[in-house]
């Protein structure tokens, strides 16, 4: 194989696909058409858009100024109306009058202010100060910023005015930083209208949101900015609360133009900043719409072609999705292929292959389930004859040594042992039933060996209904007796313990205080338990295998030395329905 030609061959195979070739063709045609139309439209409309943008901007600025002048005129009327109220003058001028007179004046003024709040929603706060700076009245609540600067600073500035003229303030300077006025924390900023009253000061707080409503949407659309400045060039109102009270600085960014206009007779000025891409961008958006209309026919043609191409290649797409599901072990997805072309035939063959794989998978799963059931049944069939053999062997020795009374007792215990095994159809039983069976078995062993081996049970009540394999404890108790006590004829105690683990896990433990098991024997048993080996003899290995088959590979048995001497076997199980 020529390695130098490999990249070329790979590229050739990629572009040989039908879908790729057609997409490339229409992509190139559409791109060329768009480029030619864009150059033509932009060349013809550029001059027109520049002139239209200029006229539109000036018209918008004039409209903003007219609207703001109307709002300020309304604010000034409200301020003047309250200034001329006789109760205001009375409170400021008269310092010595009776409590009754003072109360009557305050109540009359309170009614007037209440009516103003109702008729003029933009009004949010009213403050009246005397000649010496005392706060005579306020409503409905204090201005948050007043707590942060001397109370008489702004009213004192208003009281020093030579003429009774309404002036507006957007912020007060504190520690060199402008602080806007707020009625409360989550409210919009306030614009304060101040007027001198008989040597005192009257302040009315209006919501700045009323002014912002006249230019907020326009500024957002134009991606520009509108700034209302006082006579000192400080910002009274704008869309950015952080700029309130600061001295306005002309932007020096490239592509930014500013338009200014005085606001009527008020010592204020409106600055309208237009960014590149503002109104001009809106006009260009219209030109792009024209450009899109020129290419609509091409786009529609390309869309129809792509729909046809997608329909034609639908079987291939379906096969690809189906194979992705197959990788995850799901064979259920079939490809819809109603046509008679080669791709439809390929899709139908793919469906037939999936059906064959599904049948094979189901057969393997059924075989695995049957294998597990056969293994469980084989283990159960191993246990019952062995258990019966050992019990009958005990009865044989008793018959040789004693009379029929004890034999009858043993037969009764044997019946109690065999009855649940014969009648039970479920391989699982409650733990309480298994404990009772183990007690009966230990009673038979005590009779056989003529001793009194006790069995101490330490189990929580919550575990007594937990499902366990039948005869899972008896082989462990038998091993403890045969290998821990019987060889040396030194009888001890059988311990049965248990507890809960994480989630639905729990554990059981059978231990004895008899003879120790060699360390190498313990390691050999644990190795066989971990490997899941089968064993023809009944004992720990087969018990662990039964537990794993019932509850999963993460369960089973473990052998270790008992700290008090002897051996202990721990079973790891989990709760499941019986």
C-alpha positions in Angstrom: 0.0 0.0 0.0 1.2 3.5 -0.9 1.2 5.5 2.3 1.6 8.8 0.5 -1.7 8.3 -1.2 -3.7 7.3 2.0 -4.8 10.9 3.0 -5.9 11.6 -0.5 -7.9 8.4 -0.7 -9.5 9.1 2.7 -10.5 12.6 1.5 -11.9 11.2 -1.7 -14.0 8.6 0.1 -15.4 11.4 2.4 -16.5 13.5 -0.5 -17.9 10.6 -2.4 -20.9 10.4 -0.1 -24.1 11.6 -1.7 -25.2 13.8 1.2 -21.8 15.5 1.6 -21.6 16.3 -2.1 -25.0 17.8 -2.4 -24.6 19.8 0.8 -21.3 21.2 -0.4 -22.9 22.2 -3.8 -25.8 24.0 -2.2 -23.6 25.5 0.5 -21.3 27.1 -2.1 -24.2 28.3 -4.3 -26.0 29.9 -1.3 -22.8 31.5 0.0 -22.0 33.2 -3.3 -25.5 34.4 -3.7 -25.6 35.9 -0.2 -22.2 37.6 -0.7 -23.2 39.2 -4.0 -26.6 40.4 -2.7 -25.0 41.8 0.5 -22.4 43.9 -1.4 -25.1 45.3 -3.7 -27.6 46.2 -1.0 -25.0 47.7 1.4 -23.4 49.8 -1.4 -26.8 51.3 -2.4 -28.2 51.8 1.1 -25.2 53.1 3.0 -25.6 56.8 2.2 -29.4 56.7 2.8 -28.9 55.0 6.2 -26.4 57.6 7.4 -28.8 60.5 6.7 -31.8 58.6 8.1 -29.9 57.8 11.2 -29.0 61.4 11.8 -32.5 62.6 11.4 -34.0 59.8 13.5 -31.5 60.5 16.3 -32.4 64.3 16.5 -36.1 63.5 16.3 -35.8 61.1 19.2 -33.7 63.6 21.3 -36.4 66.3 20.7 -39.1 63.9 21.8 -37.2 62.9 24.9 -36.6 66.5 25.9 -40.3 67.4 25.3 -41.4 64.4 27.5 -38.9 65.3 30.3 -40.0 68.9 30.2 -43.6 67.9 30.8 -42.6 65.7 33.7 -40.5 68.4 35.3 -43.3 70.9 34.8 -45.7 68.5 36.7 -43.2 68.1 39.5 -42.7 71.8 39.8 -46.5 72.4 39.9 -46.8 69.9 42.8 -43.9 71.5 44.6 -45.3 75.0 44.1 -48.8 73.9 45.1 -47.4 72.7 48.5 -45.2 75.7 48.9 -48.1 78.0 48.6 -50.1 76.1 51.2 -50.8 78.3 54.2 -50.1 75.5 56.7 -46.5 75.2 55.3 -45.8 78.9 55.9 -47.4 78.8 59.3 -45.2 75.9 60.4 -42.0 77.6 59.2 -42.8 81.1 60.4 -44.4 80.6 63.8 -42.4 79.0 66.5 -44.6 80.0 69.4 -48.2 78.8 69.2 -50.4 76.5 71.3 -50.4 72.8 71.0 -54.0 72.9 69.7 -53.0 75.3 67.0 -49.9 73.3 66.0 -51.9 70.0 65.9 -54.6 71.6 63.7 -52.0 73.0 61.3 -50.2 69.6 61.1 -53.5 67.7 60.5 -54.5 70.1 57.7 -51.1 69.8 56.1 -51.2 66.0 56.5 -54.5 65.8 54.6 -53.1 68.0 51.8 -50.0 65.8 51.5 -52.1 62.6 51.6 -54.2 64.0 48.7 -51.1 64.8 46.7 -49.8 61.2 47.1 -53.1 59.9 45.8 -53.4 62.2 42.8 -49.7 62.1 41.9 -48.3 58.6 42.2 -44.8 59.7 41.3 -44.5 61.6 44.6 -42.9 59.3 47.2 -41.7 61.6 50.0 -42.2 65.1 51.5 -39.9 67.0 54.0 -40.4 70.4 55.6 -37.5 72.1 57.5 -37.6 75.3 59.6 -35.1 78.2 59.5 -32.9 76.6 62.1 -32.8 73.2 60.3 -35.5 71.4 62.4 -37.5 68.7 60.6 -41.1 69.9 61.0 -42.8 67.1 59.0 -42.1 64.2 56.6 -44.0 61.5 54.9 -44.6 58.8 54.2 -41.2 57.5 55.3 -37.6 58.7 55.7 -35.1 58.7 52.9 -32.5 56.1 53.5 -29.6 58.3 52.5 -30.5 60.9 55.1 -29.1 58.6 57.8 -25.6 58.8 56.2 -25.1 62.6 55.9 -25.9 65.7 58.0 -29.6 66.2 58.1 -29.4 69.9 57.3 -26.8 69.7 54.5 -29.2 69.6 51.5 -32.1 71.6 53.2 -29.5 74.2 54.2 -28.4 74.5 50.6 -32.0 75.0 49.5 -32.7 77.6 52.2 -29.8 79.7 51.1 -31.3 80.2 47.6 -31.9 83.9 46.9 -35.1 83.3 44.9 -38.0 81.0 45.6 -37.3 78.7 42.6 -37.7 75.0 42.4 -34.4 73.1 41.9 -33.8 69.4 41.4 -31.2 67.2 43.1 -30.2 63.6 42.3 -27.6 62.8 45.0 -25.7 64.3 47.9 -21.9 64.0 48.3 -20.6 62.1 51.2 -16.9 61.5 51.8 -16.2 62.5 48.3 -18.7 60.0 46.8 -22.2 60.8 45.5 -25.0 59.1 47.4 -28.4 58.8 45.5 -31.6 59.1 47.4 -33.8 56.1 48.1 -37.1 55.8 50.0 -36.2 52.2 51.1 -33.7 49.5 50.1 -35.5 47.9 47.3 -37.1 51.1 45.8 -35.9 53.0 42.7 -33.8 56.1 43.3 -35.5 59.5 44.1 -35.2 62.8 42.4 -35.6 65.6 45.1 -37.3 68.9 44.2 -36.3 71.7 46.7 -37.7 75.1 47.2 -37.0 77.9 49.8 -40.0 78.6 52.1 -39.8 81.6 54.4 -36.1 80.9 55.1 -36.8 77.2 55.5 -36.8 74.4 53.0 -39.4 72.2 51.4 -38.2 68.9 49.7 -40.4 66.6 47.6 -39.1 63.2 46.5 -40.2 61.9 43.1 -39.5 58.5 41.7 -36.7 58.7 39.1 -38.4 55.8 37.3 -40.9 58.3 35.9 -38.1 60.0 34.0 -36.5 56.7 32.9 -39.7 55.4 31.3 -39.3 58.1 28.6 -35.9 56.8 27.4 -35.2 53.4 28.8 -36.7 51.4 25.9 -35.1 53.8 23.4 -31.7 53.5 25.0 -31.9 49.8 25.1 -32.9 49.5 21.5 -30.3 51.9 20.3 -27.6 50.5 22.6 -26.9 54.0 23.6 -27.4 56.1 26.7 -29.5 59.1 27.8 -28.1 61.4 30.6 -30.0 64.2 32.3 -27.5 66.8 33.8 -28.0 69.7 36.2 -26.3 73.1 35.9 -23.1 71.8 37.4 -22.9 68.9 35.0 -23.8 66.3 37.5 -26.0 63.3 36.5 -29.6 63.7 37.7 -31.1 60.7 35.9 -29.8 57.9 33.7 -30.2 54.2 33.2 -27.2 53.4 35.5 -27.8 54.1 39.2 -24.1 54.1 39.9 -23.6 57.2 37.8 -26.2 59.3 39.7 -24.6 62.4 41.2 -21.3 62.0 39.3 -19.9 64.6 37.0 -20.7 63.6 33.4 -17.5 62.9 31.3 -17.8 62.9 27.6 -17.1 59.5 26.1 -14.0 59.2 24.0 -14.6 55.8 22.6 -14.3 55.3 18.8 -17.7 55.3 17.1 -19.6 57.2 19.8 -21.5 60.4 19.1 -23.2 62.7 21.6 -26.1 65.0 21.0 -27.0 67.7 23.5 -30.0 69.9 24.1 -31.0 72.3 26.9 -34.1 71.3 28.7 -36.4 74.4 28.4 -36.0 77.1 31.0 -34.7 74.6 33.6 -31.0 74.8 34.3 -30.6 71.3 32.9 -29.3 69.6 29.8 -30.1 66.2 28.1 -27.2 64.3 26.5 -28.0 61.5 24.1 -25.1 59.2 23.3 -25.4 57.0 20.3 -23.0 54.1 19.9 -21.9 52.5 16.6 -24.3 49.8 16.0 -27.1 51.7 17.7 -29.6 53.2 15.3 -27.3 52.5 12.4 -27.4 48.8 13.4 -31.2 48.9 13.4 -31.1 50.3 9.8 -28.7 47.6 8.8 -30.9 45.0 10.3 -33.6 46.2 7.8 -31.1 45.8 5.0 -30.3 42.3 6.1 -34.0 41.5 5.9 -33.9 42.7 2.3 -30.9 40.6 1.7 -32.7 37.6 3.2 -35.7 38.2 1.0 -33.4 38.0 -2.1 -32.1 34.6 -1.0 -35.4 33.2 0.1 -35.9 31.3 -3.1 -32.5 29.7 -2.8 -33.1 28.8 0.9 -36.5 27.3 0.1 -35.0 25.2 -2.7 -32.2 24.0 -0.5 -34.7 23.2 2.2 -36.9 21.1 -0.1 -33.8 19.3 -1.4 -32.5 18.6 2.1 -35.9 17.2 3.1 -35.9 14.9 0.1 -32.3 13.8 0.8 -33.1 13.2 4.5 -36.1 11.0 3.5 -34.0 9.1 1.1 -31.3 8.4 3.7 -33.7 7.7 6.5 -33.0 3.9 6.5 -29.2 4.7 7.0 -29.9 7.0 9.9 -32.2 4.5 11.5 -29.6 1.7 11.2 -27.0 4.1 12.8 -29.3 4.8 15.8 -30.2 1.1 16.1 -26.6 0.1 16.2 -25.9 2.7 19.0 -28.7 1.0 21.0 -27.2 -2.4 20.2 -23.9 -1.3 21.7 -25.8 -0.7 24.9 -27.4 -4.1 24.8 -30.8 -3.0 23.5 -32.1 -4.9 20.5 -35.7 -3.5 20.5 -35.3 -0.6 18.1 -36.4 -1.4 14.5 -35.8 0.7 11.4 -38.9 1.9 9.4 -38.2 0.9 5.7 -41.4 0.9 3.6 -39.6 1.5 0.2 -38.3 -0.9 -2.3 -34.9 0.6 -3.0 -31.5 -0.8 -1.9 -31.4 1.1 1.3 -34.8 -0.1 2.4 -33.8 -3.7 1.7 -30.7 -3.1 3.8 -32.8 -1.8 6.7 -35.1 -4.8 6.6 -32.1 -7.2 6.6 -30.8 -5.2 9.6 -34.2 -5.7 11.4 -34.0 -9.5 10.8 -30.5 -9.6 12.2 -31.7 -7.8 15.4 -34.6 -10.2 15.8 -32.2 -13.2 15.6 -29.9 -11.5 18.2 -32.8 -10.8 20.5 -34.0 -14.5 20.3 -30.4 -15.6 21.0 -30.0 -13.2 24.0 -33.4 -14.3 25.4 -32.4 -18.0 25.1 -29.1 -17.3 26.9 -30.8 -15.4 29.7 -33.3 -18.2 30.1 -30.6 -20.8 30.2 -28.7 -18.7 32.8 -31.8 -18.5 35.0 -32.4 -22.2 34.7 -28.8 -22.9 35.6 -29.0 -20.8 38.7 -32.2 -22.6 39.7 -30.7 -26.0 39.1 -27.7 -25.0 41.2 -29.9 -23.9 44.1 -32.0 -27.0 43.9 -28.9 -29.2 43.8 -27.5 -27.5 46.9 -30.9 -27.9 48.7 -31.0 -31.6 47.7 -27.6 -32.0 49.2 -28.5 -30.5 52.5 -31.7 -32.4 53.3 -30.3 -36.0 53.0 -27.2 -35.1 54.9 -29.1 -33.5 57.7 -31.5 -36.5 57.9 -28.5 -38.9 57.9 -26.8 -37.2 60.8 -30.0 -37.0 62.8 -30.8 -40.7 62.2 -27.2 -41.6 63.2 -27.9 -39.8 66.5 -31.0 -41.9 67.1 -29.1 -45.0 66.3 -26.6 -44.4 69.1 -29.4 -43.4 71.5 -31.2 -46.7 70.8 -28.1 -48.6 71.6 -27.4 -46.9 74.9 -30.9 -45.9 76.3 -34.5 -46.8 76.4 -37.4 -45.7 74.2 -38.3 -42.5 76.2 -35.4 -40.5 75.0 -35.8 -41.9 71.5 -39.4 -40.7 71.4 -38.3 -37.2 72.5 -35.6 -37.1 69.8 -38.1 -38.3 67.2 -40.4 -35.4 68.2 -37.6 -32.9 67.8 -36.7 -34.5 64.5 -40.3 -34.1 63.4 -40.2 -30.5 64.3 -37.1 -30.1 62.2 -38.4 -32.0 59.2 -41.9 -30.5 59.1 -41.0 -27.0 57.8 -38.5 -28.5 55.3 -41.1 -30.9 53.9 -43.9 -28.4 53.7 -41.9 -25.4 52.5 -41.9 -24.5 48.8 -39.9 -21.3 49.2 -36.1 -21.7 49.7 -36.2 -18.6 52.0 -37.7 -18.3 55.4 -37.8 -15.6 58.2 -34.8 -15.5 60.4 -37.0 -16.3 63.5 -37.9 -19.6 61.9 -34.3 -20.4 61.2 -33.3 -19.6 64.8 -36.0 -22.0 66.1 -34.8 -24.8 63.7 -31.3 -24.2 65.0 -32.4 -24.5 68.6 -34.1 -27.9 67.8 -31.0 -29.1 66.1 -28.8 -28.1 69.1 -31.1 -29.9 71.4 -30.6 -33.1 69.4 -26.8 -32.7 69.5 -26.9 -32.1 73.3 -28.9 -35.4 73.6 -26.4 -37.2 71.4 -23.3 -36.0 73.2 -25.0 -36.1 76.6 -24.1 -32.4 77.3 -25.7 -29.0 77.7 -24.2 -26.8 75.1 -26.0 -23.4 75.2 -26.7 -21.2 72.2 -26.6 -17.4 72.9 -28.6 -15.4 70.4 -27.8 -11.6 70.1 -30.1 -10.3 67.3 -32.0 -7.1 66.9 -35.8 -7.5 66.8 -35.8 -5.7 63.4 -34.0 -8.6 61.9 -36.3 -11.4 63.0 -38.5 -11.1 59.9 -35.6 -10.8 57.5 -35.5 -13.5 54.8 -32.6 -16.0 54.9 -32.0 -19.3 53.1 -33.4 -22.3 54.9 -30.8 -24.3 56.9 -28.1 -21.5 56.5 -27.2 -21.5 60.2 -27.5 -25.3 60.9 -24.4 -26.3 58.8 -22.4 -23.6 60.6 -23.6 -24.8 64.0 -22.8 -28.5 63.0 -19.3 -27.5 62.0 -18.7 -25.7 65.3 -19.8 -28.9 67.2 -17.9 -31.4 65.0 -14.7 -29.5 64.6 -14.6 -27.2 67.6 -16.0 -29.2 70.5 -16.4 -32.9 69.6 -12.7 -33.8 68.9 -11.5 -32.8 72.4 -14.8 -33.6 74.1 -14.6 -30.0 75.5 -18.1 -28.5 75.2 -18.6 -24.7 75.0 -21.1 -22.1 73.8 -22.5 -21.4 70.4 -23.0 -17.7 69.6 -25.4 -16.4 67.0 -25.1 -12.7 66.4 -26.4 -10.2 63.8 -26.8 -6.6 62.8 -27.7 -4.2 60.1 -25.5 -2.5 57.5 -25.8 0.1 54.8 -29.1 0.3 52.9 -30.8 -3.1 52.8 -27.7 -5.0 53.9 -27.5 -7.1 57.2 -25.1 -9.7 58.6 -25.3 -12.9 60.6 -22.5 -14.6 62.5 -22.1 -18.0 64.1 -19.1 -18.4 66.5 -17.8 -20.8 69.0 -15.3 -20.8 71.8 -13.9 -24.2 71.0 -10.7 -25.4 69.2 -8.9 -22.9 67.0 -8.6 -23.4 63.2 -5.2 -23.3 61.6 -4.5 -20.0 59.8 -3.8 -21.8 56.5 -7.1 -23.6 56.7 -8.9 -20.3 57.2 -7.2 -18.8 54.2 -8.1 -21.8 52.1 -11.7 -21.6 53.0 -11.9 -17.9 52.3 -10.2 -18.4 48.9 -12.8 -21.0 47.9 -15.6 -18.7 49.2 -14.3 -15.8 47.1 -13.9 -18.0 44.0 -17.4 -19.4 44.4 -16.2 -23.0 44.1 -18.6 -25.9 44.4 -18.1 -28.5 47.2 -19.7 -31.9 47.5 -19.5 -31.7 51.3 -22.0 -29.7 53.3 -20.5 -26.8 55.2 -19.3 -23.2 55.0 -18.4 -23.2 51.3 -21.8 -24.5 50.1 -23.6 -22.2 52.6 -21.7 -19.2 51.1 -22.5 -20.4 47.6 -26.2 -20.5 48.5 -26.1 -17.0 49.9 -24.4 -15.7 46.7 -26.9 -17.3 44.4 -29.9 -15.9 46.4 -28.6 -12.4 47.1 -25.9 -11.6 44.6 -22.2 -11.8 44.1 -21.5 -9.0 46.7 -23.0 -11.3 49.4 -21.6 -14.5 50.8 -19.6 -16.0 53.7 -16.3 -15.2 55.5 -14.3 -17.2 58.0 -12.1 -15.8 60.7 -10.7 -16.6 64.1 -12.9 -15.8 67.1 -11.1 -13.3 69.4 -12.2 -15.4 72.4 -11.0 -18.7 70.9 -12.5 -20.9 68.3 -13.9 -19.9 64.9 -16.6 -17.5 63.6 -18.4 -17.5 60.2 -20.0 -14.2 59.0 -22.8 -14.2 56.4 -23.4 -11.0 54.4 -27.1 -10.8 53.2 -29.7 -8.2 52.1 -33.4 -7.9 52.6 -35.7 -9.1 49.9 -39.2 -10.3 49.6 -40.0 -13.9 50.6 
